[in-house]
Amino acid sequence: MTTNPYDDIAEWYDDRVRSAWGHPGDESDLLAMLTGLTGDVDGLDICDLGCGQGIVSRRFARMGARVVGVDISSRLLAIAAREESANPLGVEYVNDDAQSLSRLSGGSFDGVVCTWSMADIEDLDSCYRSVERILRPGGWFVFLITHPCFQGPGSRWVGAERVVVDYFAEGFWRSENPDGVRGKVGAHHRTLSTYLNGLVEAGLSLERLVEPCGIAPINASLPDTSKVPVFLAVRSRKT
């Protein structure tokens, strides 16, 4: 079984994610945006890439999809499996690396969804090629990330203003906030063009971008997300 830094913070991370996604009132905006990009998934085969403890996997299963959740963290998958055992929805969980997806067959999925995990992946191009491989012709890939133009290394809030520095400095970085996810496990920063051009080069055509304005629950903890987008959501399709 492959391990990664999330194994060391699995229970802490589970609590943190549930505080943002787990309550019906808080989850509505983010999940509505995500499912708005995926469309109706009833009867579809969906891969939840970087599924973590399975919150999104289970949401799509409740919408009628056949879901395979993939993550590199065995401890997060153990949490997901524990919940599936207690409340079965038919979700299958697989310990695999998003850069290879070696345990998944080609052309197996109608859609792939990835929430927050793209910044954890070192080799983005390999991930894109793997996603393209497991998709059926015409299948879609939707991912949600913190906005790379405004959430990179050294960026910070100064009062109600967002200050951006070192946007072009791609590579691994670690937040100065030791109590945040990126302070604990770090992230791979990339420019917007790297994210989007990589899709095209892997054979995935860009269909839609969403930069949500003032989306909950982040407004409670940041000065003004109605002025600067915190998130970016992308929909692409296998050509």
C-alpha positions as CSV (number, residue, x, y, z in Angstrom):
1,M,0.0,0.0,0.0
2,T,1.3,3.4,-1.0
3,T,1.6,6.0,1.8
4,N,1.8,9.8,1.9
5,P,1.8,12.7,4.3
6,Y,-2.0,12.5,4.7
7,D,-1.6,9.3,6.6
8,D,0.0,11.2,9.4
9,I,-2.9,13.7,9.7
10,A,-5.8,11.5,8.6
11,E,-8.1,12.0,11.6
12,W,-7.3,15.7,11.9
13,Y,-7.9,16.2,8.1
14,D,-11.2,14.2,8.3
15,D,-12.5,16.5,11.0
16,R,-11.4,19.6,9.1
17,V,-13.0,18.6,5.8
18,R,-16.2,17.5,7.5
19,S,-16.5,21.0,9.1
20,A,-16.6,22.5,5.6
21,W,-18.4,19.8,3.6
22,G,-20.3,17.7,6.1
23,H,-23.1,20.0,7.2
24,P,-26.1,20.5,4.8
25,G,-26.1,24.2,5.1
26,D,-22.3,24.6,4.6
27,E,-21.9,22.1,1.8
28,S,-24.6,23.5,-0.4
29,D,-22.7,26.1,-2.4
30,L,-19.5,24.1,-3.0
31,L,-21.2,20.8,-3.9
32,A,-23.9,22.6,-5.9
33,M,-21.1,24.2,-8.0
34,L,-19.4,20.8,-8.4
35,T,-22.5,18.9,-9.4
36,G,-23.6,21.7,-11.6
37,L,-20.4,21.1,-13.7
38,T,-20.8,17.3,-13.7
39,G,-24.5,17.3,-14.5
40,D,-26.7,14.3,-13.9
41,V,-24.6,11.3,-12.9
42,D,-27.4,8.8,-12.3
43,G,-26.4,5.5,-13.8
44,L,-22.8,6.7,-14.6
45,D,-19.5,5.2,-13.7
46,I,-17.6,7.9,-11.8
47,C,-14.1,8.0,-10.4
48,D,-13.5,10.2,-7.4
49,L,-9.8,11.0,-7.7
50,G,-8.1,11.9,-4.4
51,C,-11.3,10.9,-2.6
52,G,-9.9,11.1,0.9
53,Q,-12.4,10.0,3.4
54,G,-15.1,9.7,0.7
55,I,-17.4,12.6,1.4
56,V,-17.7,13.5,-2.3
57,S,-17.8,9.8,-3.4
58,R,-20.8,9.2,-1.2
59,R,-22.5,12.3,-2.4
60,F,-22.3,11.1,-6.0
61,A,-23.4,7.6,-5.0
62,R,-26.5,9.1,-3.4
63,M,-27.1,10.8,-6.8
64,G,-27.2,7.3,-8.4
65,A,-23.7,7.0,-9.7
66,R,-21.5,3.9,-9.5
67,V,-18.5,5.3,-7.7
68,V,-14.9,4.2,-7.4
69,G,-12.9,6.4,-4.9
70,V,-9.1,6.5,-5.4
71,D,-6.6,7.9,-2.9
72,I,-3.0,7.4,-2.1
73,S,-3.6,7.6,1.7
74,S,-4.4,4.2,3.2
75,R,-5.5,5.8,6.5
76,L,-8.0,8.2,4.8
77,L,-9.3,5.2,2.8
78,A,-9.7,3.3,6.0
79,I,-12.0,6.1,7.3
80,A,-13.9,6.0,4.0
81,A,-14.3,2.2,4.2
82,R,-15.5,2.4,7.8
83,E,-18.3,4.7,6.8
84,E,-19.2,2.6,3.8
85,S,-19.4,-0.4,6.1
86,A,-21.7,1.4,8.5
87,N,-23.9,3.0,5.8
88,P,-23.5,1.1,2.5
89,L,-23.9,3.0,-0.8
90,G,-21.9,0.7,-3.0
91,V,-18.8,2.8,-3.2
92,E,-15.5,1.0,-4.0
93,Y,-12.3,2.4,-2.6
94,V,-8.9,1.8,-4.2
95,N,-5.4,2.7,-2.9
96,D,-3.6,4.0,-6.0
97,D,-1.4,6.9,-7.2
98,A,-3.2,9.6,-9.3
99,Q,-0.1,9.9,-11.5
100,S,-0.5,6.3,-12.8
101,L,-3.9,4.9,-11.8
102,S,-2.3,1.6,-12.4
103,R,-5.2,-0.4,-10.7
104,L,-7.9,1.1,-13.0
105,S,-8.6,-0.2,-16.5
106,G,-8.6,2.1,-19.5
107,G,-12.0,3.4,-20.7
108,S,-13.8,2.4,-17.5
109,F,-15.4,5.7,-16.5
110,D,-18.0,8.2,-17.8
111,G,-16.6,10.9,-15.6
112,V,-13.7,11.7,-13.2
113,V,-14.1,14.3,-10.4
114,C,-11.3,15.6,-8.3
115,T,-11.8,18.1,-5.4
116,W,-8.8,19.8,-3.8
117,S,-6.3,17.1,-4.6
118,M,-4.6,18.5,-7.8
119,A,-2.1,20.5,-5.7
120,D,-1.0,17.3,-4.0
121,I,0.1,15.7,-7.2
122,E,3.7,16.2,-8.2
123,D,3.5,15.1,-11.8
124,L,0.5,16.9,-13.2
125,D,1.0,15.7,-16.8
126,S,1.1,12.1,-15.8
127,C,-2.1,12.5,-13.9
128,Y,-3.8,14.1,-16.9
129,R,-2.7,11.3,-19.1
130,S,-3.9,8.7,-16.6
131,V,-7.3,10.5,-16.4
132,E,-7.6,10.5,-20.1
133,R,-6.8,6.8,-20.3
134,I,-9.5,5.7,-17.8
135,L,-12.2,7.9,-19.4
136,R,-14.5,6.5,-22.1
137,P,-14.7,8.5,-25.3
138,G,-16.7,11.7,-24.6
139,G,-16.2,11.3,-20.9
140,W,-15.6,14.4,-18.7
141,F,-13.1,15.4,-16.1
142,V,-14.1,18.0,-13.5
143,F,-11.8,19.3,-10.8
144,L,-12.0,21.9,-8.1
145,I,-8.9,23.7,-6.7
146,T,-7.9,26.7,-4.8
147,H,-7.5,29.5,-7.4
148,P,-3.8,29.4,-8.5
149,C,-3.8,33.1,-9.4
150,F,-4.6,34.2,-5.9
151,Q,-3.7,31.3,-3.5
152,G,0.0,30.7,-4.3
153,P,3.2,31.0,-2.3
154,G,3.5,34.1,-0.3
155,S,0.0,35.3,-1.1
156,R,-1.9,36.7,1.9
157,W,-4.7,39.0,3.0
158,V,-3.7,42.5,4.1
159,G,-6.9,43.9,5.6
160,A,-9.6,43.4,2.9
161,E,-7.0,43.2,0.1
162,R,-5.4,40.1,-1.4
163,V,-1.7,40.5,-2.0
164,V,-0.2,38.1,-4.6
165,V,3.5,37.4,-4.9
166,D,5.7,34.9,-6.8
167,Y,2.9,33.8,-9.1
168,F,5.3,32.4,-11.7
169,A,7.3,30.5,-9.1
170,E,6.0,27.0,-9.8
171,G,7.0,24.2,-7.5
172,F,6.5,22.7,-4.1
173,W,5.8,25.1,-1.2
174,R,4.5,25.0,2.3
175,S,2.2,27.5,3.9
176,E,3.5,29.5,7.0
177,N,0.3,28.5,8.8
178,P,1.2,25.4,10.8
179,D,-2.5,24.8,11.6
180,G,-3.7,24.6,8.0
181,V,-3.6,21.7,5.5
182,R,-1.0,23.3,3.3
183,G,1.2,24.1,6.4
184,K,1.1,20.4,7.3
185,V,1.5,18.7,3.9
186,G,2.5,21.5,1.5
187,A,1.3,21.9,-2.1
188,H,2.5,22.1,-5.7
189,H,1.9,25.6,-7.1
190,R,1.2,26.0,-10.8
191,T,0.1,28.9,-13.0
192,L,-3.3,28.8,-14.5
193,S,-1.8,28.3,-18.0
194,T,0.0,25.2,-16.7
195,Y,-3.3,23.7,-15.5
196,L,-5.2,24.4,-18.6
197,N,-2.6,23.8,-21.3
198,G,-1.8,20.4,-19.7
199,L,-5.4,19.3,-20.2
200,V,-5.3,20.1,-23.9
201,E,-1.9,18.4,-24.3
202,A,-3.4,15.2,-22.7
203,G,-6.3,15.2,-25.1
204,L,-8.9,16.8,-22.8
205,S,-10.7,19.7,-24.3
206,L,-11.7,22.6,-22.0
207,E,-15.4,23.2,-21.7
208,R,-16.1,25.5,-18.8
209,L,-14.4,27.5,-16.0
210,V,-16.2,28.6,-12.8
211,E,-14.7,31.3,-10.5
212,P,-17.3,31.4,-7.7
213,C,-18.0,34.8,-6.0
214,G,-18.5,34.9,-2.3
215,I,-19.1,31.2,-1.9
216,A,-19.9,29.6,1.5
217,P,-18.5,28.5,3.9
218,I,-15.3,30.3,3.2
219,N,-16.8,33.8,3.8
220,A,-16.9,33.1,7.5
221,S,-13.1,32.8,7.7
222,L,-11.8,35.2,5.0
223,P,-12.1,39.0,4.7
224,D,-14.0,39.3,1.4
225,T,-14.3,36.5,-1.1
226,S,-16.7,38.5,-3.2
227,K,-13.8,40.5,-4.5
228,V,-11.2,37.8,-5.1
229,P,-12.1,34.2,-6.1
230,V,-10.7,31.6,-3.7
231,F,-11.7,28.6,-5.9
232,L,-11.5,27.6,-9.5
233,A,-13.6,24.8,-11.0
234,V,-12.8,23.3,-14.4
235,R,-14.7,21.0,-16.7
236,S,-13.0,19.2,-19.6
237,R,-13.9,16.4,-21.9
238,K,-12.0,13.5,-23.6
239,T,-11.9,14.3,-27.3
